[in-house]
Structure formats: structure tokens, C-alpha cells
């Protein structure tokens, strides 16, 4: 992800982006360094602030795009689903863990009700 390059190209500071996202500069810096995994919603928020497509943030190339390229990007974005994100496996694991935790909490609540 070329988040830092895109941010700098748009003359945005980390402080500005962090403030718009409602997070600390340190938290945003971790996103830029790849230390924090982005959710799809956060990716959309950042791309909106930077006025670029989520696909452009995820792409490996920082080249000028012709109108034809822009149409290709738009078509690819329309085809993107959560399954196309490398974090899909992470989300599935997290969901499974959360479901287990919910079941455990339900059992605890049931025992407390008696």
C-alpha cells in the first residue's frame, strides 16, 4: 500500500488525516507503516479523505492514470468484494473467535439467572 506517498503527494499531514479519522497521530502512523490492519470501512474513509479510490491505495504502482485507466479502476472496484481482500482469512478467524466468546457469555448469563 502506498498510503504515505499518496498522502504526501496530496500535501496532507499525518495530523490532518488522523484528526479527520478521529484517531491519534500515532495510531494513524501505525496504519501507514502497516503495523495496523485496515478494516474495509477505514480504507474507505482514508481513500475518501485523500480523494482516491480504495483500489489505488492498495495498488503497487503510483502512476498517472489515463481516463481509460480510471474506467478500468472503477470496473475493478465494482468487482471487489470482501473475498478479494487479503484480510478475509483474518476476518473469518476473528468472527469465529467472537462467536465462541458470545456462546461462553450466554452460558455465564444463563448460570447467573438461576
Secondary structure, 3 states (H helix, E strand, C coil): CCHHHHHHHCCCCHHHHHHHHCCCHHHHHHHHCCCCCCCHHHHHHHHHHHCCCHHHHHCCCCCCCCHHHHHHHHHHHHHCCHHHCCCHHHHHHHHHHHHHHHHHHHHHHHHHHC
